[in-house]
Amino acid sequence: MARKKTTAPAPPKCPVCQGSGEVSRTVHVGRKHRAVGQQTGLCLNCLGSGEAPTD
């Protein structure tokens, strides 16, 4: 008799970074805080894992 292998369901994606683990922030420079571009960084909600926090 053959048994079927079941796979665990995929964890839900982080709502902030949509599962990528990175978020973009606008970079401001000068006295008038001009926006000059964007910089990517670690998502603080999921700490870069891309999975939704369990709490």
WOWO-V831426 format. One line per field, one symbol per residue. phi: phi as a letter, one per 30 degrees, with the letter a starting at -180 (. if undefined). psi: psi as a letter, one per 30 degrees, with the letter a starting at -180 (. if undefined). burial: + if it has 16 or more other ideal C-beta (glycine too) atoms within 10 Angstrom, else -. A space follows every 50 residues. Layout:
phi->???
psi->???
burial->???
//
This chain:
phi->.ccddccdddddddddchidibbcbdccbidchddclbbcaddddchidi cdddd
psi->kkkkkkkkkklklkfeghgffklkkkkklleghkkfalkklkkfeghgff kkkf.
burial->-------------+--+-+-+-+-------------------+--+-+-+ -----
//
